[in-house]
Amino acid sequence: MARTTLSDFKETFDSDLSDSAIQAWIDSASLEVDEIADRDSSIKSARLEEIELRLAQAMATGQDPRIDSASRETASVNYGEQTNYWDMAVGMDPTGYLSGWGKPKAGFSVPDTKGIDD
């Protein structure tokens, strides 16, 4: 169950997204924050709620990008990235789960060469 409410989200994120779209991002973020909570049960609920809020906002910027700057003279708009919200969420995650989120997992194995020259 999501820790973040629609009103909490809207309070710090001005958006043209529908309530159902925002709720979908909140629900997606909630699944990831559940993973964080499972990794460390000592994390306070207020921190988990804040991580979930910032993660949902980071996810929502993919659908509703933040305008970084605009110019009438050149008729251009520059969109900011989701990094501000993302960086806040990652910085609040004491488990490090989000910092590795979406990154490929590297690994290697060493073959057993015992007795190869016998």
C-alpha positions, -999 to 999 in steps of 0.1 A, spaced: 0 0 0 13 34 -10 27 57 18 24 88 -3 -9 105 -10 -21 123 -41 -23 156 -22 13 152 -9 25 146 -44 7 176 -58 18 199 -30 54 198 -42 50 189 -79 31 212 -102 17 189 -130 -8 186 -158 -10 149 -152 -44 134 -143 -49 121 -108 -50 85 -121 -16 90 -139 -1 104 -107 -15 76 -87 1 51 -111 35 67 -105 29 66 -67 20 29 -69 51 21 -89 73 40 -65 57 22 -36 67 -12 -50 104 -1 -51 102 15 -16 88 -18 -3 121 -34 -15 140 -8 5 119 -15 36 124 -52 32 162 -47 31 162 -27 63 133 -29 87 148 -2 110 141 26 85 115 50 99 81 52 81 85 90 76 118 84 57 102 57 35 73 80 27 97 108 17 117 84 -5 85 72 -21 73 107 -28 105 118 -44 108 86 -64 72 90 -77 80 125 -87 112 114 -105 92 88 -124 65 113 -133 90 137 -149 93 111 -177 57 117 -186 55 154 -175 89 169 -180 99 199 -159 106 231 -178 140 244 -169 139 276 -190 120 291 -218 126 320 -242 102 339 -263 130 355 -283 142 322 -296 109 303 -292 126 276 -273 119 256 -242 146 236 -222 134 208 -202 151 198 -170 158 163 -161 144 141 -133 177 142 -115 167 166 -87 139 143 -75 159 112 -83 189 125 -64 168 133 -34 153 98 -34 187 81 -38 202 103 -11 175 93 14 179 56 7 202 42 34 203 7 18 218 18 -15 191 -1 -34 181 29 -56 217 38 -64 220 5 -82 185 6 -97 184 -1 -134 221 -7 -136 232 -40 -151 246 -64 -126 282 -74 -133 296 -107 -123 323 -132 -131 332 -167 -124 366 -185 -122 368 -219 -136 381 -247 -114 415 -254 -128 425 -278 -100 443 -308 -115 443 -293 -150 480 -301 -155 479 -336 -141 
